[in-house]
Amino acid sequence: MATDFVSFAYSTLKAIQQRIELTEQAILAGSPKTLEDYRQLTGELKGLQFAEQEIKDVLDKTEKEES
């Protein structure tokens, strides 16, 4: 059961990291045409980074408990 969770967490983490990269590229490429677009993208980026860190923390905790 723990293996299923860890696999799910790592695949979710990978998807989040890919989305972070795409969002960062969009911001750096000047995709947001308005301040509202920019705020939306930076808000999305902050949310993705928060989710990424939460998953990493849970994975670290899980790995320590299994050791």
N, CA, C and O atoms as a CHARMM CRD file, in Angstrom:
* protein
*
  268
    1    1 MET  N      0.82000  -1.19300   0.00000 PROA 1      0.00000
    2    1 MET  CA     0.00000   0.00000   0.00000 PROA 1      0.00000
    3    1 MET  C      0.86800   1.26300   0.00000 PROA 1      0.00000
    4    1 MET  O      0.57600   2.22000  -0.71700 PROA 1      0.00000
    5    2 ALA  N      1.92400   1.26000   0.79800 PROA 2      0.00000
    6    2 ALA  CA     2.80600   2.42400   0.85800 PROA 2      0.00000
    7    2 ALA  C      3.47900   2.65800  -0.49300 PROA 2      0.00000
    8    2 ALA  O      3.71400   3.80100  -0.88700 PROA 2      0.00000
    9    3 THR  N      3.78800   1.57400  -1.19600 PROA 3      0.00000
   10    3 THR  CA     4.42100   1.70300  -2.50800 PROA 3      0.00000
   11    3 THR  C      3.49600   2.40900  -3.48300 PROA 3      0.00000
   12    3 THR  O      3.95000   3.23100  -4.27900 PROA 3      0.00000
   13    4 ASP  N      2.19600   2.10100  -3.43400 PROA 4      0.00000
   14    4 ASP  CA     1.23100   2.78200  -4.29800 PROA 4      0.00000
   15    4 ASP  C      1.19800   4.27500  -4.00500 PROA 4      0.00000
   16    4 ASP  O      1.16200   5.09500  -4.92200 PROA 4      0.00000
   17    5 PHE  N      1.21100   4.62100  -2.72500 PROA 5      0.00000
   18    5 PHE  CA     1.20800   6.02700  -2.33500 PROA 5      0.00000
   19    5 PHE  C      2.45700   6.73000  -2.83200 PROA 5      0.00000
   20    5 PHE  O      2.37500   7.82700  -3.38400 PROA 5      0.00000
   21    6 VAL  N      3.60400   6.11200  -2.64400 PROA 6      0.00000
   22    6 VAL  CA     4.87500   6.71800  -3.04100 PROA 6      0.00000
   23    6 VAL  C      4.91300   6.89300  -4.55600 PROA 6      0.00000
   24    6 VAL  O      5.35100   7.93300  -5.04800 PROA 6      0.00000
   25    7 SER  N      4.46400   5.89300  -5.29500 PROA 7      0.00000
   26    7 SER  CA     4.41900   6.00200  -6.76200 PROA 7      0.00000
   27    7 SER  C      3.50400   7.13200  -7.19200 PROA 7      0.00000
   28    7 SER  O      3.84800   7.91600  -8.07600 PROA 7      0.00000
   29    8 PHE  N      2.34100   7.21700  -6.56900 PROA 8      0.00000
   30    8 PHE  CA     1.39800   8.29400  -6.87400 PROA 8      0.00000
   31    8 PHE  C      2.01100   9.65000  -6.55100 PROA 8      0.00000
   32    8 PHE  O      1.90100  10.58800  -7.34100 PROA 8      0.00000
   33    9 ALA  N      2.65300   9.75600  -5.40000 PROA 9      0.00000
   34    9 ALA  CA     3.25600  11.02500  -4.98600 PROA 9      0.00000
   35    9 ALA  C      4.35100  11.45600  -5.95100 PROA 9      0.00000
   36    9 ALA  O      4.42600  12.62800  -6.32000 PROA 9      0.00000
   37   10 TYR  N      5.20000  10.51700  -6.36300 PROA 10     0.00000
   38   10 TYR  CA     6.27800  10.87600  -7.28500 PROA 10     0.00000
   39   10 TYR  C      5.74000  11.26500  -8.66500 PROA 10     0.00000
   40   10 TYR  O      6.25500  12.19500  -9.28600 PROA 10     0.00000
   41   11 SER  N      4.71600  10.56800  -9.14700 PROA 11     0.00000
   42   11 SER  CA     4.16500  10.93800 -10.45000 PROA 11     0.00000
   43   11 SER  C      3.45100  12.28300 -10.38100 PROA 11     0.00000
   44   11 SER  O      3.50200  13.05900 -11.33500 PROA 11     0.00000
   45   12 THR  N      2.78700  12.56600  -9.26600 PROA 12     0.00000
   46   12 THR  CA     2.14500  13.86600  -9.07900 PROA 12     0.00000
   47   12 THR  C      3.19800  14.96000  -8.97800 PROA 12     0.00000
   48   12 THR  O      3.04100  16.03400  -9.55900 PROA 12     0.00000
   49   13 LEU  N      4.26100  14.69300  -8.24800 PROA 13     0.00000
   50   13 LEU  CA     5.36200  15.64800  -8.09900 PROA 13     0.00000
   51   13 LEU  C      5.97200  15.97400  -9.45700 PROA 13     0.00000
   52   13 LEU  O      6.26200  17.13500  -9.74800 PROA 13     0.00000
   53   14 LYS  N      6.16600  14.96000 -10.28300 PROA 14     0.00000
   54   14 LYS  CA     6.73100  15.17500 -11.61700 PROA 14     0.00000
   55   14 LYS  C      5.81000  16.06700 -12.45300 PROA 14     0.00000
   56   14 LYS  O      6.28300  16.97500 -13.13600 PROA 14     0.00000
   57   15 ALA  N      4.51300  15.81900 -12.40400 PROA 15     0.00000
   58   15 ALA  CA     3.55700  16.63000 -13.15900 PROA 15     0.00000
   59   15 ALA  C      3.56500  18.08000 -12.67300 PROA 15     0.00000
   60   15 ALA  O      3.50200  19.01100 -13.47600 PROA 15     0.00000
   61   16 ILE  N      3.64300  18.26200 -11.36800 PROA 16     0.00000
   62   16 ILE  CA     3.68600  19.61900 -10.79900 PROA 16     0.00000
   63   16 ILE  C      4.96900  20.32600 -11.24100 PROA 16     0.00000
   64   16 ILE  O      4.93500  21.49800 -11.61700 PROA 16     0.00000
   65   17 GLN  N      6.08100  19.62700 -11.19700 PROA 17     0.00000
   66   17 GLN  CA     7.34900  20.23700 -11.58600 PROA 17     0.00000
   67   17 GLN  C      7.35600  20.62600 -13.06700 PROA 17     0.00000
   68   17 GLN  O      7.92300  21.65400 -13.43700 PROA 17     0.00000
   69   18 GLN  N      6.73000  19.81100 -13.90500 PROA 18     0.00000
   70   18 GLN  CA     6.62700  20.15000 -15.32000 PROA 18     0.00000
   71   18 GLN  C      5.76600  21.39100 -15.51500 PROA 18     0.00000
   72   18 GLN  O      6.08600  22.25200 -16.33400 PROA 18     0.00000
   73   19 ARG  N      4.68100  21.48100 -14.76800 PROA 19     0.00000
   74   19 ARG  CA     3.80200  22.64700 -14.87200 PROA 19     0.00000
   75   19 ARG  C      4.51000  23.90700 -14.35100 PROA 19     0.00000
   76   19 ARG  O      4.33500  24.99200 -14.90400 PROA 19     0.00000
   77   20 ILE  N      5.30400  23.75900 -13.29300 PROA 20     0.00000
   78   20 ILE  CA     6.09300  24.88600 -12.78500 PROA 20     0.00000
   79   20 ILE  C      7.02300  25.39900 -13.88300 PROA 20     0.00000
   80   20 ILE  O      7.11600  26.60500 -14.11200 PROA 20     0.00000
   81   21 GLU  N      7.70000  24.49000 -14.55100 PROA 21     0.00000
   82   21 GLU  CA     8.62800  24.87200 -15.60900 PROA 21     0.00000
   83   21 GLU  C      7.89600  25.60000 -16.74500 PROA 21     0.00000
   84   21 GLU  O      8.37400  26.62200 -17.23600 PROA 21     0.00000
   85   22 LEU  N      6.75100  25.07900 -17.15500 PROA 22     0.00000
   86   22 LEU  CA     5.97400  25.72400 -18.22100 PROA 22     0.00000
   87   22 LEU  C      5.49400  27.11200 -17.81000 PROA 22     0.00000
   88   22 LEU  O      5.52300  28.04900 -18.60800 PROA 22     0.00000
   89   23 THR  N      5.05600  27.23600 -16.57400 PROA 23     0.00000
   90   23 THR  CA     4.56400  28.52200 -16.07500 PROA 23     0.00000
   91   23 THR  C      5.69700  29.53500 -15.99600 PROA 23     0.00000
   92   23 THR  O      5.52800  30.69300 -16.37800 PROA 23     0.00000
   93   24 GLU  N      6.84800  29.10100 -15.50300 PROA 24     0.00000
   94   24 GLU  CA     8.01100  29.99600 -15.44200 PROA 24     0.00000
   95   24 GLU  C      8.41800  30.45400 -16.84200 PROA 24     0.00000
   96   24 GLU  O      8.73200  31.62500 -17.05400 PROA 24     0.00000
   97   25 GLN  N      8.41000  29.52500 -17.79000 PROA 25     0.00000
   98   25 GLN  CA     8.76900  29.87200 -19.16200 PROA 25     0.00000
   99   25 GLN  C      7.78300  30.87500 -19.74900 PROA 25     0.00000
  100   25 GLN  O      8.18400  31.80000 -20.45400 PROA 25     0.00000
  101   26 ALA  N      6.50900  30.69700 -19.46600 PROA 26     0.00000
  102   26 ALA  CA     5.48500  31.61300 -19.97600 PROA 26     0.00000
  103   26 ALA  C      5.70400  33.01800 -19.42100 PROA 26     0.00000
  104   26 ALA  O      5.58800  34.00600 -20.14600 PROA 26     0.00000
  105   27 ILE  N      6.02100  33.09700 -18.13300 PROA 27     0.00000
  106   27 ILE  CA     6.26100  34.40200 -17.51200 PROA 27     0.00000
  107   27 ILE  C      7.50400  35.05200 -18.12000 PROA 27     0.00000
  108   27 ILE  O      7.47600  36.23100 -18.47300 PROA 27     0.00000
  109   28 LEU  N      8.59200  34.29100 -18.24400 PROA 28     0.00000
  110   28 LEU  CA     9.84000  34.82800 -18.76800 PROA 28     0.00000
  111   28 LEU  C      9.75100  35.20100 -20.24600 PROA 28     0.00000
  112   28 LEU  O     10.45100  36.10000 -20.71200 PROA 28     0.00000
  113   29 ALA  N      8.88400  34.50300 -20.97800 PROA 29     0.00000
  114   29 ALA  CA     8.73100  34.78300 -22.40500 PROA 29     0.00000
  115   29 ALA  C      7.82100  35.98100 -22.66000 PROA 29     0.00000
  116   29 ALA  O      7.65400  36.40700 -23.80300 PROA 29     0.00000
  117   30 GLY  N      7.24200  36.51600 -21.60600 PROA 30     0.00000
  118   30 GLY  CA     6.38100  37.67700 -21.76100 PROA 30     0.00000
  119   30 GLY  C      4.96600  37.34600 -22.19500 PROA 30     0.00000
  120   30 GLY  O      4.27300  38.18900 -22.76300 PROA 30     0.00000
  121   31 SER  N      4.53600  36.11800 -21.92900 PROA 31     0.00000
  122   31 SER  CA     3.18400  35.71000 -22.31300 PROA 31     0.00000
  123   31 SER  C      2.07600  36.54100 -21.68000 PROA 31     0.00000
  124   31 SER  O      1.09900  36.86600 -22.35500 PROA 31     0.00000
  125   32 PRO  N      2.19900  36.89400 -20.40500 PROA 32     0.00000
  126   32 PRO  CA     1.11600  37.69400 -19.82700 PROA 32     0.00000
  127   32 PRO  C      1.06800  39.08700 -20.46800 PROA 32     0.00000
  128   32 PRO  O      2.03400  39.84800 -20.41600 PROA 32     0.00000
  129   33 LYS  N     -0.07100  39.39000 -21.06400 PROA 33     0.00000
  130   33 LYS  CA    -0.21300  40.67100 -21.76700 PROA 33     0.00000
  131   33 LYS  C     -0.74400  41.77500 -20.86000 PROA 33     0.00000
  132   33 LYS  O     -0.57200  42.96200 -21.14100 PROA 33     0.00000
  133   34 THR  N     -1.38300  41.37600 -19.78200 PROA 34     0.00000
  134   34 THR  CA    -1.93100  42.36500 -18.85500 PROA 34     0.00000
  135   34 THR  C     -1.43200  42.05400 -17.45400 PROA 34     0.00000
  136   34 THR  O     -0.91800  40.96600 -17.19200 PROA 34     0.00000
  137   35 LEU  N     -1.58700  43.01500 -16.56200 PROA 35     0.00000
  138   35 LEU  CA    -1.20900  42.79800 -15.17200 PROA 35     0.00000
  139   35 LEU  C     -2.03700  41.67500 -14.56900 PROA 35     0.00000
  140   35 LEU  O     -1.53600  40.90000 -13.75400 PROA 35     0.00000
  141   36 GLU  N     -3.29200  41.58400 -14.95900 PROA 36     0.00000
  142   36 GLU  CA    -4.15900  40.49900 -14.46000 PROA 36     0.00000
  143   36 GLU  C     -3.62800  39.13000 -14.89200 PROA 36     0.00000
  144   36 GLU  O     -3.60500  38.19000 -14.09700 PROA 36     0.00000
  145   37 ASP  N     -3.20100  39.02200 -16.15700 PROA 37     0.00000
  146   37 ASP  CA    -2.61100  37.76200 -16.64600 PROA 37     0.00000
  147   37 ASP  C     -1.35200  37.41500 -15.85600 PROA 37     0.00000
  148   37 ASP  O     -1.14300  36.26200 -15.47900 PROA 37     0.00000
  149   38 TYR  N     -0.51900  38.42000 -15.61100 PROA 38     0.00000
  150   38 TYR  CA     0.72400  38.22000 -14.85800 PROA 38     0.00000
  151   38 TYR  C      0.41600  37.73800 -13.44300 PROA 38     0.00000
  152   38 TYR  O      1.03500  36.79600 -12.94800 PROA 38     0.00000
  153   39 ARG  N     -0.54100  38.39100 -12.80400 PROA 39     0.00000
  154   39 ARG  CA    -0.91200  37.99100 -11.44700 PROA 39     0.00000
  155   39 ARG  C     -1.46500  36.57200 -11.41100 PROA 39     0.00000
  156   39 ARG  O     -1.19600  35.81600 -10.47800 PROA 39     0.00000
  157   40 GLN  N     -2.23300  36.21900 -12.42400 PROA 40     0.00000
  158   40 GLN  CA    -2.78800  34.86800 -12.48200 PROA 40     0.00000
  159   40 GLN  C     -1.66000  33.84100 -12.59100 PROA 40     0.00000
  160   40 GLN  O     -1.67000  32.82600 -11.89400 PROA 40     0.00000
  161   41 LEU  N     -0.70400  34.10600 -13.45400 PROA 41     0.00000
  162   41 LEU  CA     0.40900  33.16400 -13.63200 PROA 41     0.00000
  163   41 LEU  C      1.29800  33.08400 -12.39400 PROA 41     0.00000
  164   41 LEU  O      1.72400  31.99600 -12.00600 PROA 41     0.00000
  165   42 THR  N      1.58000  34.22600 -11.77300 PROA 42     0.00000
  166   42 THR  CA     2.41900  34.18400 -10.57500 PROA 42     0.00000
  167   42 THR  C      1.67600  33.51800  -9.41600 PROA 42     0.00000
  168   42 THR  O      2.29000  32.84500  -8.58800 PROA 42     0.00000
  169   43 GLY  N      0.37000  33.70500  -9.35800 PROA 43     0.00000
  170   43 GLY  CA    -0.41800  33.01400  -8.33000 PROA 43     0.00000
  171   43 GLY  C     -0.41900  31.51700  -8.54800 PROA 43     0.00000
  172   43 GLY  O     -0.29400  30.73900  -7.60200 PROA 43     0.00000
  173   44 GLU  N     -0.56200  31.11800  -9.80600 PROA 44     0.00000
  174   44 GLU  CA    -0.50600  29.69400 -10.14300 PROA 44     0.00000
  175   44 GLU  C      0.85900  29.12700  -9.76500 PROA 44     0.00000
  176   44 GLU  O      0.94900  28.03900  -9.19500 PROA 44     0.00000
  177   45 LEU  N      1.91200  29.86200 -10.08300 PROA 45     0.00000
  178   45 LEU  CA     3.27100  29.41300  -9.77500 PROA 45     0.00000
  179   45 LEU  C      3.46300  29.23500  -8.27500 PROA 45     0.00000
  180   45 LEU  O      4.03700  28.23800  -7.83800 PROA 45     0.00000
  181   46 LYS  N      2.99200  30.18200  -7.49000 PROA 46     0.00000
  182   46 LYS  CA     3.11600  30.06600  -6.03100 PROA 46     0.00000
  183   46 LYS  C      2.36200  28.85200  -5.51000 PROA 46     0.00000
  184   46 LYS  O      2.85700  28.14200  -4.63500 PROA 46     0.00000
  185   47 GLY  N      1.18200  28.61100  -6.03400 PROA 47     0.00000
  186   47 GLY  CA     0.40100  27.44800  -5.61600 PROA 47     0.00000
  187   47 GLY  C      1.08500  26.14300  -5.97900 PROA 47     0.00000
  188   47 GLY  O      1.11000  25.20200  -5.18600 PROA 47     0.00000
  189   48 LEU  N      1.63800  26.09400  -7.17500 PROA 48     0.00000
  190   48 LEU  CA     2.35800  24.89500  -7.60800 PROA 48     0.00000
  191   48 LEU  C      3.60400  24.65700  -6.75600 PROA 48     0.00000
  192   48 LEU  O      3.90300  23.52100  -6.38700 PROA 48     0.00000
  193   49 GLN  N      4.31800  25.72000  -6.45000 PROA 49     0.00000
  194   49 GLN  CA     5.51400  25.57800  -5.61400 PROA 49     0.00000
  195   49 GLN  C      5.15400  25.11900  -4.20700 PROA 49     0.00000
  196   49 GLN  O      5.88100  24.33100  -3.60300 PROA 49     0.00000
  197   50 PHE  N      4.03200  25.61400  -3.68600 PROA 50     0.00000
  198   50 PHE  CA     3.57800  25.17300  -2.37400 PROA 50     0.00000
  199   50 PHE  C      3.24000  23.68000  -2.40500 PROA 50     0.00000
  200   50 PHE  O      3.64300  22.92800  -1.51800 PROA 50     0.00000
  201   51 ALA  N      2.49900  23.25800  -3.43100 PROA 51     0.00000
  202   51 ALA  CA     2.13000  21.85200  -3.55400 PROA 51     0.00000
  203   51 ALA  C      3.36700  20.97200  -3.70800 PROA 51     0.00000
  204   51 ALA  O      3.44800  19.89200  -3.12200 PROA 51     0.00000
  205   52 GLU  N      4.32600  21.44000  -4.49600 PROA 52     0.00000
  206   52 GLU  CA     5.57300  20.70200  -4.68600 PROA 52     0.00000
  207   52 GLU  C      6.28000  20.48500  -3.34600 PROA 52     0.00000
  208   52 GLU  O      6.71900  19.37400  -3.04700 PROA 52     0.00000
  209   53 GLN  N      6.38800  21.53000  -2.55300 PROA 53     0.00000
  210   53 GLN  CA     7.08200  21.41900  -1.27000 PROA 53     0.00000
  211   53 GLN  C      6.33200  20.50900  -0.30500 PROA 53     0.00000
  212   53 GLN  O      6.95200  19.73400   0.42300 PROA 53     0.00000
  213   54 GLU  N      5.01100  20.59600  -0.29300 PROA 54     0.00000
  214   54 GLU  CA     4.21800  19.73500   0.58400 PROA 54     0.00000
  215   54 GLU  C      4.42300  18.26500   0.23800 PROA 54     0.00000
  216   54 GLU  O      4.58600  17.43400   1.13200 PROA 54     0.00000
  217   55 ILE  N      4.41700  17.94000  -1.05300 PROA 55     0.00000
  218   55 ILE  CA     4.61900  16.54500  -1.47100 PROA 55     0.00000
  219   55 ILE  C      6.02700  16.08900  -1.11300 PROA 55     0.00000
  220   55 ILE  O      6.21100  14.96800  -0.64000 PROA 55     0.00000
  221   56 LYS  N      7.01800  16.94200  -1.33200 PROA 56     0.00000
  222   56 LYS  CA     8.39600  16.58200  -0.96300 PROA 56     0.00000
  223   56 LYS  C      8.50900  16.31900   0.53300 PROA 56     0.00000
  224   56 LYS  O      9.18300  15.37700   0.95100 PROA 56     0.00000
  225   57 ASP  N      7.85400  17.14400   1.33800 PROA 57     0.00000
  226   57 ASP  CA     7.89700  16.96000   2.79200 PROA 57     0.00000
  227   57 ASP  C      7.26900  15.64000   3.20600 PROA 57     0.00000
  228   57 ASP  O      7.80100  14.93300   4.06200 PROA 57     0.00000
  229   58 VAL  N      6.13300  15.30800   2.59500 PROA 58     0.00000
  230   58 VAL  CA     5.46400  14.04200   2.92800 PROA 58     0.00000
  231   58 VAL  C      6.31800  12.85800   2.49100 PROA 58     0.00000
  232   58 VAL  O      6.42200  11.87000   3.21700 PROA 58     0.00000
  233   59 LEU  N      6.92300  12.94600   1.32000 PROA 59     0.00000
  234   59 LEU  CA     7.79200  11.86400   0.85200 PROA 59     0.00000
  235   59 LEU  C      9.00400  11.69900   1.76100 PROA 59     0.00000
  236   59 LEU  O      9.39000  10.57300   2.07400 PROA 59     0.00000
  237   60 ASP  N      9.60500  12.79700   2.18600 PROA 60     0.00000
  238   60 ASP  CA    10.74800  12.72200   3.11200 PROA 60     0.00000
  239   60 ASP  C     10.33500  12.04800   4.42000 PROA 60     0.00000
  240   60 ASP  O     11.04100  11.18100   4.93600 PROA 60     0.00000
  241   61 LYS  N      9.19300  12.45500   4.94100 PROA 61     0.00000
  242   61 LYS  CA     8.69300  11.87700   6.19000 PROA 61     0.00000
  243   61 LYS  C      8.42400  10.38600   6.02500 PROA 61     0.00000
  244   61 LYS  O      8.76500   9.59200   6.90100 PROA 61     0.00000
  245   62 THR  N      7.81900  10.00500   4.91200 PROA 62     0.00000
  246   62 THR  CA     7.51100   8.60600   4.63600 PROA 62     0.00000
  247   62 THR  C      8.78200   7.78300   4.52500 PROA 62     0.00000
  248   62 THR  O      8.85200   6.68100   5.06800 PROA 62     0.00000
  249   63 GLU  N      9.78700   8.30000   3.83200 PROA 63     0.00000
  250   63 GLU  CA    11.03500   7.59000   3.67400 PROA 63     0.00000
  251   63 GLU  C     11.77700   7.42100   4.99900 PROA 63     0.00000
  252   63 GLU  O     12.39300   6.38400   5.24400 PROA 63     0.00000
  253   64 LYS  N     11.71500   8.44900   5.85200 PROA 64     0.00000
  254   64 LYS  CA    12.36600   8.36100   7.15800 PROA 64     0.00000
  255   64 LYS  C     11.67100   7.31500   8.04000 PROA 64     0.00000
  256   64 LYS  O     12.32800   6.58600   8.78300 PROA 64     0.00000
  257   65 GLU  N     10.34900   7.25300   7.95100 PROA 65     0.00000
  258   65 GLU  CA     9.60800   6.28800   8.75200 PROA 65     0.00000
  259   65 GLU  C      9.86500   4.85400   8.30500 PROA 65     0.00000
  260   65 GLU  O      9.81900   3.93000   9.11700 PROA 65     0.00000
  261   66 GLU  N     10.13700   4.67000   7.01200 PROA 66     0.00000
  262   66 GLU  CA    10.40000   3.33700   6.48800 PROA 66     0.00000
  263   66 GLU  C     11.80800   2.86100   6.79600 PROA 66     0.00000
  264   66 GLU  O     12.07700   1.66100   6.74900 PROA 66     0.00000
  265   67 SER  N     12.71500   3.78200   7.11000 PROA 67     0.00000
  266   67 SER  CA    14.11000   3.42100   7.38900 PROA 67     0.00000
  267   67 SER  C     14.26900   2.82400   8.75700 PROA 67     0.00000
  268   67 SER  O     15.37900   2.46500   9.14900 PROA 67     0.00000
